Amino acid sequence: MRPDDWHLTHDLDAFLDRAGDFLASRPAPHTVLLTVTDGLRRRGMHVYGEEAPLLGTLETDGEVAAVLLRTPPYWINLTPLTEEQADALAARLAAAGHRLPGVSAETDTASAFSRAWQRHTGARPDLRRRQRLYRLGELTIPEPVPHGAPRIATPADRDQVARWFEEFNEDVGEHNAPDGGTWADFRIAHGGATLWETPDGTPVSLAAVTPEVAGQVRVTTVYTPAHLRGRGYAGAVTAEVSRAARDSGAAEVLLFTDLANPTSNGLYQRVGYRQVADFTVYGFAG
C-alpha cells in the first residue's frame, strides 16, 4: 500500500461526500467521528481550535475502507486499520510534517498506528487511557431511585452546567477540553444537558448527550460532585437521558467509560449498557 492512497483534505463537505455513507454504516464504532463532524457542520470548522481540522479517507477498489479525523489540538481519531494501512498513513503524515499529540482508536488500530508513528518519527507512544464503548440494551432503572426528579437544563443553568463540565474534566485529567461556557451553551441549546434535582430543587448531578446523527446518540459527561456521590444520582440521571434518547427515536444509545474506573463501568452495566469495543488513547512524546 502506498502512502498516497490516503486522500487528505480540510474540506468538510468534500470529506463527507466521500466518507458519509461509510461512517453511517457503523454508527456505534464510528460515534466519535460522526458527532465531531456533526459539530463542525453545525458550529463551524474552528469550534474545536484555531487550526483547521484534518480529514482523510482511504479508498480501495473505489470504496472507502478507513477514515481519519483530527481537530487540533486533539489527537487523531482513526477507524480500524491493518498494520499495512497504519504504516502507510504514518508515513504520509510524517513526510508532510504533521506533529501529532496522540491517537485514539479501537485498541488494535491504536497500537498499530503508535508503532508505525514511532518508526517514522521516533516519537515514543505513552498509554494515556483505555476506554470501553457500550451500547444500551434493555434499559434498567437502578434501584433504589433517589428522591427527586430529572429536569432538562435551561439557559438559567448555564453557570452550573459549565462549572460541572470543568470539574468533570479535572477529575478525568482532560486538559484540552473546550471552554465550559461554550460547551454548556451548545448542550443547553439542543436540550442535551439534564440535571437531577432533589425535591427542594437543588441540582445534584448532570448527564449530557450529543445530538442525534446517523441514528446514534452518545451519553457524554456524567458528573456528580464528590460530596454527593454514592447516593444513586448518577445512575438515575444516566437512566433518564438514556430513556429520553431512545424515546426520541435513536436506534443506538452509546457511551464510553474509562476502564480504570470500575465504579462507572459497573453502574452503566446495571443501567443496561453492553460492551461494543475497546478503545485506547496513546500520547506521543519526543
Backbone bond lengths (Angstrom), bond angles and torsions (degrees), N, CA, C in turn:
res aa  C-N    CA-C-N  psi(-1)  N-CA   C-N-CA  omega(-1)  CA-C   N-CA-C  phi
1 M - - - 1.462 - - 1.512 109.88 -
2 R 1.338 116.57 137.58 1.458 121.85 -179.00 1.527 110.36 -95.06
3 P 1.337 117.42 143.99 1.461 119.12 176.12 1.520 113.36 -56.11
4 D 1.362 117.58 -31.50 1.463 118.72 -177.13 1.527 112.83 -79.99
5 D 1.340 117.75 7.05 1.459 119.98 170.63 1.535 111.26 -72.24
6 W 1.319 115.91 -16.38 1.463 120.34 176.27 1.528 109.64 -83.50
7 H 1.326 116.62 133.12 1.465 122.98 176.07 1.526 107.70 -102.08
8 L 1.321 117.17 111.62 1.460 122.57 -177.36 1.517 109.96 -106.39
9 T 1.344 115.88 143.78 1.454 120.15 -177.74 1.524 109.96 -155.79
10 H 1.336 115.33 162.57 1.471 122.57 168.65 1.528 110.48 -109.49
11 D 1.330 116.90 5.98 1.463 123.01 -175.30 1.529 109.34 -95.99
12 L 1.331 116.57 108.82 1.459 120.48 -176.13 1.525 111.60 -63.79
13 D 1.315 117.96 -43.30 1.463 120.01 -178.24 1.524 111.14 -62.95
14 A 1.333 116.33 -43.03 1.464 119.42 178.84 1.527 110.71 -63.81
15 F 1.328 116.13 -39.75 1.456 120.49 178.50 1.524 111.12 -62.89
16 L 1.334 116.83 -47.67 1.463 119.55 -177.83 1.521 111.59 -68.20
17 D 1.329 117.71 -30.25 1.463 119.49 174.14 1.524 110.52 -60.47
18 R 1.319 116.54 -38.07 1.466 120.97 179.39 1.526 111.61 -79.78
19 A 1.330 116.04 -45.87 1.464 120.71 -164.54 1.522 114.91 -106.32
20 G 1.330 118.81 -8.16 1.457 120.61 -173.24 1.514 113.75 -57.38
21 D 1.329 117.35 -48.45 1.459 120.01 -179.00 1.530 111.34 -65.86
22 F 1.321 116.50 -37.55 1.463 120.49 178.38 1.529 110.43 -62.16
23 L 1.325 117.02 -45.99 1.458 119.83 -179.77 1.522 111.36 -64.03
24 A 1.324 117.24 -42.06 1.462 121.23 -178.34 1.523 112.43 -70.69
25 S 1.340 117.34 -16.81 1.464 120.42 -177.30 1.523 111.90 -71.94
26 R 1.327 117.53 -22.47 1.474 121.91 179.03 1.530 108.10 -137.60
27 P 1.331 116.94 71.43 1.470 119.49 -171.47 1.528 114.40 -63.57
28 A 1.316 118.80 -27.13 1.468 118.65 -179.93 1.529 111.27 -70.61
29 P 1.340 120.02 -62.06 1.467 118.08 -179.37 1.523 113.88 -66.72
30 H 1.333 118.03 -19.04 1.457 121.10 178.92 1.526 112.36 -96.44
31 T 1.325 118.06 14.20 1.462 121.25 -172.17 1.517 113.60 -56.47
32 V 1.327 118.59 -41.73 1.464 120.11 -177.35 1.524 110.18 -66.20
33 L 1.316 117.76 -46.24 1.463 120.01 -179.57 1.522 111.33 -64.57
34 L 1.327 117.09 -37.06 1.458 120.45 177.94 1.530 111.47 -64.94
35 T 1.320 116.54 -45.93 1.469 118.46 -175.99 1.526 111.42 -74.20
36 V 1.335 117.84 -34.07 1.467 119.35 179.16 1.527 110.22 -69.77
37 T 1.329 117.98 -44.30 1.466 118.71 178.19 1.523 110.89 -65.68
38 D 1.321 117.60 -33.02 1.461 120.06 175.07 1.528 110.41 -65.36
39 G 1.343 116.44 -38.94 1.453 119.64 176.38 1.520 112.57 -63.98
40 L 1.331 117.04 -40.18 1.465 120.48 176.55 1.522 110.88 -63.04
41 R 1.317 116.50 -39.98 1.464 120.79 -178.96 1.524 111.15 -68.04
42 R 1.323 116.56 -42.07 1.457 121.02 -176.66 1.532 112.83 -76.47
43 R 1.348 116.09 -37.52 1.462 119.56 -165.20 1.517 114.36 -116.48
44 G 1.333 116.84 -5.01 1.448 119.64 178.07 1.519 112.31 107.76
45 M 1.329 116.04 155.73 1.454 121.79 -172.11 1.520 113.80 -72.12
46 H 1.311 118.34 -12.88 1.464 120.04 -178.15 1.528 112.27 -112.36
47 V 1.323 116.31 20.17 1.455 118.88 -177.72 1.531 111.97 -65.42
48 Y 1.327 118.09 -28.41 1.462 120.90 -178.34 1.528 112.94 -96.32
49 G 1.314 117.64 -9.57 1.459 120.73 -179.24 1.512 110.68 167.68
50 E 1.340 115.69 168.86 1.466 120.18 -175.75 1.526 112.63 -73.38
51 E 1.325 117.33 -32.28 1.465 120.39 -177.98 1.525 110.59 -76.72
52 A 1.327 116.82 141.88 1.462 121.12 -177.70 1.524 111.23 -63.53
53 P 1.335 118.01 138.83 1.468 120.60 175.33 1.527 111.52 -61.64
54 L 1.323 115.08 149.95 1.460 122.36 174.66 1.515 108.12 -107.14
55 L 1.333 116.24 127.59 1.453 123.02 -176.83 1.528 108.07 -126.44
56 G 1.315 117.23 145.19 1.456 118.03 -177.93 1.514 112.95 -156.38
57 T 1.325 115.03 152.13 1.464 121.90 176.04 1.518 109.58 -132.08
58 L 1.318 115.25 145.95 1.459 123.12 171.17 1.521 106.84 -110.85
59 E 1.319 116.81 122.91 1.453 120.79 -177.79 1.527 110.11 -117.50
60 T 1.316 115.28 135.22 1.460 121.72 175.09 1.520 108.05 -129.85
61 D 1.335 116.14 131.19 1.465 121.99 -178.52 1.520 112.13 52.75
62 G 1.328 115.94 37.46 1.453 120.87 176.80 1.509 115.32 79.02
63 E 1.331 118.11 4.30 1.459 122.29 -179.20 1.524 110.15 -118.45
64 V 1.336 116.71 143.04 1.458 120.55 176.03 1.523 108.98 -69.90
65 A 1.330 115.67 127.64 1.459 121.65 -179.06 1.519 112.62 -108.68
66 A 1.339 117.34 -22.84 1.459 120.64 -178.33 1.524 108.41 -163.28
67 V 1.326 114.64 161.65 1.460 121.64 -175.35 1.523 108.86 -140.82
68 L 1.329 115.41 148.15 1.467 121.27 171.02 1.527 109.18 -126.82
69 L 1.309 114.83 153.70 1.464 122.33 176.34 1.514 108.47 -149.11
70 R 1.335 115.72 130.03 1.459 120.34 172.01 1.519 109.43 -136.60
71 T 1.321 116.42 127.72 1.459 122.44 173.73 1.532 106.69 -114.99
72 P 1.344 117.22 94.41 1.461 120.34 -178.77 1.536 110.53 -54.77
73 P 1.347 117.79 139.97 1.463 127.76 15.16 1.529 114.74 -92.33
74 Y 1.316 118.17 15.66 1.455 120.70 -174.95 1.529 111.42 -81.96
75 W 1.331 113.98 168.97 1.451 120.74 -179.56 1.530 110.86 -71.41
76 I 1.314 115.57 171.38 1.454 121.62 178.25 1.524 109.04 -83.54
77 N 1.331 116.85 138.40 1.459 123.67 176.00 1.529 108.50 -107.49
78 L 1.331 116.01 134.85 1.462 121.17 -175.52 1.523 110.52 -130.17
79 T 1.336 115.91 142.87 1.454 119.91 165.07 1.532 108.01 -81.13
80 P 1.329 118.61 168.76 1.466 119.91 -174.07 1.529 113.85 -55.23
81 L 1.352 114.66 136.57 1.459 123.55 179.80 1.519 109.77 -130.50
82 T 1.325 115.94 150.17 1.449 120.56 167.97 1.532 108.90 -77.81
83 E 1.321 116.37 170.40 1.469 120.25 176.39 1.529 110.49 -58.67
84 E 1.333 116.51 -42.64 1.456 120.62 -178.96 1.527 111.29 -65.11
85 Q 1.322 116.47 -43.33 1.462 120.00 178.80 1.526 111.46 -64.63
86 A 1.318 116.46 -40.58 1.464 120.27 178.94 1.526 110.57 -63.95
87 D 1.320 117.12 -40.52 1.453 120.32 -179.59 1.527 110.84 -66.42
88 A 1.325 117.24 -42.12 1.468 120.18 179.38 1.523 111.00 -63.17
89 L 1.326 116.73 -39.50 1.465 119.67 178.87 1.519 111.12 -67.38
90 A 1.321 117.28 -45.00 1.460 120.06 178.70 1.519 110.78 -59.78
91 A 1.319 116.79 -41.80 1.470 120.51 178.75 1.518 110.84 -62.29
92 R 1.331 116.76 -42.64 1.472 120.84 -178.99 1.530 110.53 -64.10
93 L 1.308 117.75 -47.11 1.464 120.87 -176.66 1.529 111.36 -69.86
94 A 1.328 116.39 -39.79 1.463 119.25 179.20 1.521 110.79 -64.97
95 A 1.324 117.57 -42.74 1.470 121.36 -179.34 1.518 111.28 -63.88
96 A 1.337 116.72 -30.32 1.466 120.87 179.78 1.524 112.66 -84.49
97 G 1.333 117.36 -0.95 1.456 120.76 176.30 1.514 115.60 84.12
98 H 1.323 117.37 15.84 1.465 119.61 178.34 1.530 109.88 -69.54
99 R 1.314 115.35 139.04 1.465 122.02 174.69 1.527 107.51 -113.19
100 L 1.315 115.83 113.45 1.456 120.45 -175.62 1.523 110.64 -104.05
101 P 1.337 117.33 133.85 1.467 119.20 176.47 1.517 112.95 -78.85
102 G 1.338 116.97 -16.76 1.453 119.19 -178.74 1.509 111.09 168.21
103 V 1.344 115.50 -173.24 1.448 122.35 -178.06 1.516 109.25 -140.82
104 S 1.325 116.13 144.64 1.460 122.90 172.34 1.516 108.21 -129.76
105 A 1.331 116.24 127.57 1.465 121.05 -178.47 1.515 108.41 -168.52
106 E 1.346 115.79 172.56 1.457 118.09 171.17 1.526 107.98 -54.51
107 T 1.309 116.57 149.02 1.464 122.05 -163.70 1.525 113.64 -54.48
108 D 1.329 118.86 -46.76 1.466 119.74 -178.46 1.530 111.33 -62.70
109 T 1.325 116.54 -39.82 1.466 120.32 -179.40 1.518 111.04 -69.97
110 A 1.324 117.15 -42.24 1.463 119.86 178.24 1.524 110.71 -59.90
111 S 1.323 116.90 -41.22 1.462 120.37 178.90 1.523 111.40 -66.78
112 A 1.346 116.85 -43.46 1.464 120.60 -178.97 1.524 110.92 -63.93
113 F 1.324 116.53 -43.89 1.462 118.55 -178.90 1.528 110.56 -68.94
114 S 1.317 118.18 -37.06 1.464 120.88 179.06 1.519 111.34 -61.81
115 R 1.327 115.89 -42.50 1.463 119.12 177.84 1.531 110.24 -64.54
116 A 1.332 116.24 -42.54 1.466 119.61 -179.60 1.525 111.17 -65.59
117 W 1.327 116.75 -39.97 1.472 119.99 179.65 1.526 110.77 -63.98
118 Q 1.323 116.13 -38.34 1.460 119.33 177.71 1.528 110.44 -65.90
119 R 1.320 117.86 -40.79 1.465 120.14 178.17 1.521 111.70 -60.49
120 H 1.321 116.53 -40.59 1.464 120.20 -173.20 1.525 113.94 -89.02
121 T 1.323 117.81 -19.34 1.473 119.95 -175.73 1.517 113.69 -126.43
122 G 1.331 117.68 -18.44 1.459 120.53 -174.10 1.507 113.69 83.19
123 A 1.339 118.72 -3.90 1.471 121.73 -179.19 1.525 109.98 -71.34
124 R 1.316 115.81 129.58 1.458 120.92 -177.78 1.526 111.25 -84.98
125 P 1.352 118.57 127.08 1.461 119.81 177.91 1.527 111.36 -74.58
126 D 1.314 115.10 139.73 1.461 122.86 -178.82 1.520 107.90 -126.87
127 L 1.320 117.49 116.55 1.461 121.10 -179.12 1.526 110.34 -62.29
128 R 1.324 116.32 123.13 1.461 121.31 -179.08 1.525 112.96 -106.66
129 R 1.325 116.16 -39.51 1.467 117.05 -172.90 1.521 109.60 -161.37
130 R 1.323 115.23 139.46 1.464 121.31 170.48 1.528 107.34 -112.09
131 Q 1.323 115.82 127.43 1.450 120.76 -175.75 1.529 110.70 -124.70
132 R 1.312 114.61 156.50 1.468 120.34 174.38 1.520 108.27 -124.26
133 L 1.328 115.59 130.11 1.455 121.75 175.09 1.523 108.29 -90.72
134 Y 1.332 115.21 129.88 1.461 122.10 179.36 1.524 110.46 -117.79
135 R 1.319 114.83 150.57 1.475 123.63 173.90 1.528 108.20 -118.81
136 L 1.341 116.52 137.99 1.458 120.16 178.35 1.517 110.80 -70.23
137 G 1.333 116.23 126.62 1.453 122.32 171.95 1.517 109.11 -97.46
138 E 1.318 116.68 -116.93 1.466 120.57 176.71 1.527 108.58 -84.04
139 L 1.325 115.67 117.57 1.459 120.17 -177.60 1.528 110.27 -67.47
140 T 1.335 115.55 130.96 1.456 122.57 177.33 1.521 108.32 -124.57
141 I 1.311 117.27 126.18 1.472 121.10 177.53 1.521 108.07 -81.02
142 P 1.335 118.80 118.39 1.467 120.18 -178.41 1.535 111.02 -62.17
143 E 1.315 114.72 137.50 1.463 120.94 178.40 1.523 109.75 -109.07
144 P 1.343 118.11 145.58 1.463 125.94 -3.46 1.523 111.46 -79.92
145 V 1.314 116.69 146.22 1.459 120.94 176.73 1.521 108.20 -72.88
146 P 1.335 117.83 127.88 1.472 119.02 -178.86 1.524 111.14 -68.19
147 H 1.305 115.17 156.40 1.459 119.92 176.11 1.529 109.33 -61.92
148 G 1.308 115.20 143.29 1.455 119.54 179.03 1.514 110.74 121.91
149 A 1.334 115.81 -165.26 1.455 120.90 -175.34 1.521 109.85 -159.24
150 P 1.343 116.88 158.18 1.464 120.53 176.71 1.526 110.99 -82.08
151 R 1.322 114.83 155.45 1.463 121.04 174.95 1.517 108.58 -150.60
152 I 1.327 116.87 131.56 1.463 120.46 176.66 1.525 108.71 -69.40
153 A 1.330 116.18 131.39 1.466 120.93 -177.18 1.528 110.32 -66.92
154 T 1.332 114.76 146.54 1.456 123.71 178.99 1.530 109.02 -118.85
155 P 1.332 117.56 172.66 1.471 118.76 177.52 1.521 114.02 -54.99
156 A 1.305 118.05 -26.02 1.466 120.03 177.89 1.524 112.03 -67.75
157 D 1.338 117.22 -17.65 1.472 122.28 -179.71 1.524 112.34 -95.06
158 R 1.329 117.62 5.79 1.460 120.93 -171.51 1.522 112.57 -53.43
159 D 1.317 118.09 -50.06 1.465 120.20 -176.13 1.522 111.23 -62.55
160 Q 1.330 116.51 -41.47 1.470 120.63 178.86 1.522 111.02 -62.33
161 V 1.327 116.65 -48.23 1.459 121.19 -178.83 1.526 110.76 -63.53
162 A 1.327 116.70 -43.64 1.468 120.44 179.78 1.525 110.91 -62.43
163 R 1.318 117.12 -43.96 1.462 120.56 -178.59 1.521 111.01 -64.28
164 W 1.322 117.18 -43.02 1.457 119.47 -179.37 1.525 111.45 -68.87
165 F 1.331 118.02 -33.96 1.462 120.30 174.77 1.527 110.05 -61.66
166 E 1.316 117.42 -43.91 1.462 120.60 179.54 1.521 111.57 -66.54
167 E 1.326 116.96 -38.98 1.470 119.75 177.46 1.533 110.92 -66.56
168 F 1.322 116.72 -38.70 1.462 120.45 176.07 1.519 110.81 -57.35
169 N 1.325 116.78 -46.98 1.458 120.27 -178.32 1.523 112.08 -66.96
170 E 1.313 117.77 -33.20 1.473 120.15 173.18 1.523 109.68 -62.47
171 D 1.327 117.12 -42.37 1.462 121.05 -178.81 1.522 112.25 -62.37
172 V 1.346 116.97 -39.43 1.467 119.95 -175.39 1.522 112.42 -93.60
173 G 1.336 117.31 0.23 1.452 120.61 177.25 1.511 114.38 74.88
174 E 1.342 117.08 28.28 1.462 121.73 178.69 1.527 108.69 -91.44
175 H 1.335 116.41 108.54 1.460 120.61 -173.48 1.523 113.46 -99.70
176 N 1.327 117.45 -5.60 1.468 120.92 179.99 1.519 112.01 -111.88
177 A 1.319 116.97 21.97 1.462 120.23 -177.77 1.521 110.72 -68.14
178 P 1.335 116.90 153.41 1.463 119.77 176.71 1.522 111.54 -65.66
179 D 1.324 115.56 164.08 1.455 121.56 176.31 1.529 110.34 -55.87
180 G 1.325 115.90 136.13 1.454 120.08 -176.04 1.516 113.51 -61.55
181 G 1.326 116.85 -40.01 1.450 119.70 179.98 1.514 112.61 -65.23
182 T 1.326 116.57 -42.77 1.457 120.77 178.47 1.523 110.75 -63.56
183 W 1.330 115.80 -42.80 1.469 120.57 178.46 1.523 110.34 -62.10
184 A 1.332 116.58 -44.80 1.461 120.47 -179.56 1.521 111.52 -63.14
185 D 1.314 116.70 -41.85 1.466 119.94 -179.77 1.526 111.06 -57.71
186 F 1.341 116.26 -45.75 1.459 119.68 -177.82 1.519 111.35 -67.47
187 R 1.323 117.20 -45.78 1.465 119.98 -179.50 1.532 110.77 -62.26
188 I 1.307 117.61 -44.67 1.460 120.66 -179.07 1.528 110.71 -65.14
189 A 1.322 117.26 -38.83 1.464 121.32 -176.86 1.521 112.03 -61.46
190 H 1.334 117.96 -33.62 1.470 118.68 -179.45 1.530 112.21 -104.01
191 G 1.334 116.55 15.38 1.459 119.90 178.60 1.502 113.05 69.74
192 G 1.327 116.65 26.85 1.457 121.26 -172.73 1.511 115.62 -99.76
193 A 1.325 118.81 17.00 1.468 121.78 175.61 1.523 108.22 -129.93
194 T 1.307 116.23 126.92 1.466 121.75 -178.69 1.520 109.30 -123.85
195 L 1.326 115.94 135.53 1.457 123.10 177.80 1.527 109.26 -106.99
196 W 1.327 115.69 144.30 1.473 119.79 165.92 1.517 106.51 -98.98
197 E 1.333 114.79 129.24 1.451 120.09 -178.58 1.522 110.43 -117.33
198 T 1.313 115.89 145.37 1.458 121.57 172.38 1.532 108.73 -73.10
199 P 1.336 118.62 167.69 1.470 119.82 -176.94 1.528 114.50 -57.79
200 D 1.321 118.09 -22.90 1.471 119.30 178.64 1.530 112.57 -88.20
201 G 1.345 117.11 5.82 1.458 120.64 176.57 1.512 115.08 89.18
202 T 1.340 118.41 12.57 1.458 121.83 179.81 1.530 110.17 -86.20
203 P 1.340 119.05 121.54 1.468 119.95 176.25 1.528 110.55 -67.42
204 V 1.346 115.81 136.02 1.461 119.81 -178.17 1.521 113.03 -128.71
205 S 1.331 118.33 -11.40 1.458 120.17 -178.85 1.524 108.61 -159.53
206 L 1.335 115.16 156.63 1.461 122.95 -176.87 1.519 109.63 -133.79
207 A 1.329 116.41 140.85 1.464 122.06 167.54 1.519 107.83 -138.13
208 A 1.327 116.13 139.08 1.461 121.36 -178.60 1.516 109.58 -124.18
209 V 1.340 115.75 154.35 1.455 121.73 177.59 1.524 109.38 -134.11
210 T 1.321 115.36 156.02 1.458 121.79 174.51 1.520 109.40 -80.34
211 P 1.338 117.74 160.19 1.462 118.94 169.54 1.523 110.16 -64.19
212 E 1.328 116.13 154.06 1.460 120.42 177.08 1.523 110.45 -69.48
213 V 1.320 116.31 132.74 1.456 122.12 172.78 1.518 107.61 -147.39
214 A 1.318 116.86 132.38 1.468 123.06 -177.99 1.527 111.91 56.04
215 G 1.323 116.49 33.28 1.455 120.97 176.61 1.508 115.50 79.72
216 Q 1.340 118.19 3.46 1.467 119.87 -179.10 1.518 111.55 -119.14
217 V 1.323 114.65 145.17 1.460 124.31 173.60 1.521 106.40 -127.38
218 R 1.329 116.99 137.22 1.457 119.65 179.34 1.521 110.73 -117.22
219 V 1.324 115.61 129.97 1.456 121.32 171.23 1.524 107.07 -73.81
220 T 1.327 117.03 128.52 1.463 119.44 -176.68 1.526 110.15 -110.60
221 T 1.302 117.15 -98.59 1.454 121.30 -175.49 1.518 111.23 -73.10
222 V 1.326 117.57 120.70 1.465 122.74 168.93 1.520 106.04 -121.04
223 Y 1.325 116.76 118.86 1.461 119.21 -171.91 1.526 111.02 -142.84
224 T 1.335 114.13 132.66 1.457 123.00 170.03 1.516 107.40 -128.11
225 P 1.337 119.12 129.20 1.467 119.71 177.06 1.525 111.60 -54.02
226 A 1.316 115.85 146.99 1.471 121.13 -171.62 1.525 112.84 -53.95
227 H 1.335 117.41 -39.53 1.464 119.44 -174.51 1.533 112.85 -75.83
228 L 1.358 116.46 -5.56 1.463 120.32 179.81 1.526 112.49 -111.51
229 R 1.326 117.72 4.05 1.457 120.47 -176.80 1.523 112.05 -75.71
230 G 1.326 114.92 161.89 1.451 120.61 178.79 1.507 114.34 82.20
231 R 1.335 117.83 12.88 1.462 121.31 -178.18 1.529 112.41 -115.47
232 G 1.323 116.78 5.41 1.458 120.29 176.21 1.514 115.17 90.17
233 Y 1.328 117.71 3.87 1.466 119.52 -176.58 1.533 112.17 -67.39
234 A 1.331 117.04 -43.20 1.467 119.96 -178.12 1.523 110.99 -63.33
235 G 1.320 116.92 -42.56 1.458 119.80 178.28 1.516 112.15 -63.51
236 A 1.328 115.98 -40.42 1.464 120.24 -178.72 1.521 111.41 -66.38
237 V 1.340 117.56 -45.21 1.464 119.42 -177.27 1.528 111.01 -73.24
238 T 1.345 117.50 -32.43 1.467 119.91 175.37 1.518 110.86 -65.79
239 A 1.318 116.87 -43.61 1.466 119.97 177.73 1.528 110.92 -61.57
240 E 1.325 117.13 -38.24 1.466 120.09 -179.55 1.519 112.25 -65.95
241 V 1.341 118.38 -47.78 1.471 118.47 -179.22 1.527 110.73 -68.98
242 S 1.335 117.45 -30.10 1.457 120.75 176.57 1.531 110.24 -66.89
243 R 1.325 116.25 -44.73 1.469 120.36 177.49 1.522 110.61 -61.21
244 A 1.333 116.53 -46.04 1.461 120.30 -177.80 1.527 111.06 -62.93
245 A 1.334 117.10 -40.22 1.469 120.02 179.07 1.515 111.12 -63.50
246 R 1.315 116.22 -44.63 1.466 119.50 179.01 1.528 110.75 -65.64
247 D 1.321 117.45 -42.62 1.464 120.52 -179.69 1.530 111.69 -65.05
248 S 1.336 116.55 -25.99 1.465 119.77 179.32 1.523 112.25 -75.29
249 G 1.340 116.43 -9.51 1.453 120.50 177.86 1.511 115.07 110.03
250 A 1.332 118.57 1.82 1.466 120.57 179.47 1.527 109.83 -63.50
251 A 1.316 116.01 128.74 1.465 120.64 178.55 1.522 111.64 -76.29
252 E 1.335 116.01 -30.05 1.464 121.67 -179.54 1.525 108.48 -127.38
253 V 1.319 116.71 127.06 1.464 122.27 172.12 1.523 106.12 -116.86
254 L 1.320 116.56 120.89 1.454 122.46 -166.46 1.517 111.07 -127.26
255 L 1.321 116.02 163.31 1.466 121.52 168.41 1.516 109.41 -162.70
256 F 1.330 114.78 156.34 1.464 122.79 173.51 1.522 109.35 -105.45
257 T 1.330 115.48 146.31 1.458 120.17 169.41 1.523 109.12 -127.63
258 D 1.325 114.78 156.92 1.454 122.27 172.89 1.525 107.56 -84.81
259 L 1.337 117.25 121.44 1.456 119.83 -177.14 1.525 112.79 -66.36
260 A 1.327 116.90 -13.87 1.465 119.85 176.54 1.522 111.83 -78.71
261 N 1.341 117.77 -5.38 1.462 121.63 -177.68 1.526 109.54 -114.47
262 P 1.339 117.81 90.67 1.470 119.82 -177.35 1.519 112.72 -65.95
263 T 1.337 117.55 -25.39 1.467 119.95 -179.27 1.522 110.91 -64.36
264 S 1.341 117.09 -48.93 1.463 119.21 -178.72 1.521 111.15 -68.69
265 N 1.346 117.99 -37.61 1.457 119.95 178.26 1.527 111.02 -62.03
266 G 1.305 116.30 -42.03 1.463 119.84 177.96 1.514 112.06 -65.74
267 L 1.329 116.47 -41.67 1.462 120.92 -179.89 1.522 111.28 -59.86
268 Y 1.328 116.61 -49.73 1.461 119.01 -174.88 1.524 111.63 -67.31
269 Q 1.315 116.85 -32.80 1.464 118.53 175.51 1.526 110.97 -66.77
270 R 1.323 117.80 -35.69 1.463 120.05 177.11 1.525 111.33 -66.36
271 V 1.323 116.84 -31.13 1.461 120.26 178.08 1.536 110.73 -72.41
272 G 1.330 117.45 -24.08 1.459 120.52 177.77 1.510 114.61 124.83
273 Y 1.330 117.81 11.10 1.463 120.99 -179.99 1.523 110.19 -83.70
274 R 1.339 114.67 140.94 1.457 121.43 -177.24 1.531 109.82 -126.86
275 Q 1.323 116.07 146.50 1.470 122.19 -173.47 1.518 112.31 -62.09
276 V 1.352 115.27 136.88 1.459 122.80 172.09 1.521 110.31 -108.07
277 A 1.343 116.82 -54.84 1.465 120.93 -176.44 1.523 108.72 -164.12
278 D 1.324 115.42 159.23 1.460 121.35 175.19 1.523 110.10 -102.04
279 F 1.318 115.38 139.10 1.455 123.84 179.48 1.522 108.93 -120.84
280 T 1.329 116.03 153.94 1.457 121.39 178.98 1.526 108.91 -135.03
281 V 1.331 114.59 141.89 1.457 121.43 174.99 1.526 108.00 -112.94
282 Y 1.337 116.09 125.49 1.466 122.10 173.11 1.541 108.68 -114.23
283 G 1.326 116.03 138.58 1.444 120.37 167.06 1.509 109.29 -94.28
284 F 1.338 117.02 156.73 1.466 122.05 179.09 1.513 109.39 -113.86
285 A 1.311 116.04 121.40 1.462 121.70 -179.28 1.524 110.03 -113.80
286 G 1.337 115.22 144.17 1.461 120.07 175.72 1.506 113.08 95.54
